[in-house]
Amino acid sequence: MKMEAVATSSTFGKERKRVARVAKAVRAKDAENVRDANQPVEMAPGVSSKAKVRQPGRRGPQKLPTKVAVTVRYSPEVLDYFKASGDGWQTRMNDVLRRHVEEQVQQHQQHRAA
């Protein structure tokens, strides 16, 4: 039995855009939906009027510094230890490595100061 092809995300995106265009045209024709251009647009509480509007399908700016994807090989014991601690093991591993780097930097700075 052959499997049917699943619609790709690009097909889904095109369909969403088409539906949005049709909905926009319907709203534009609706007499009750007419907005006076002289009236200010109501903003949701806590939203800046100078906020940039993100286009559909586009990511906004990163709130935190981005991380870099790399391929690293660890010993099985190290991986088993962190994975056994449950979800978030990669973040915990990153935290341990970051603390180690900070300690090394401090030791290096103290060594240079002496």
ABEGO torsion letter per residue (X at the ends): XBBBBBBBAAAAAAAAAAAAAAAAAAAAABAAABBBAABBBBBBBGBBAABBBBBBGBBBBBABBBBBBBBBBBBAAAAAAAAAAEBGAAAAAAAAAAAAAAAAAAAAAAAAAX
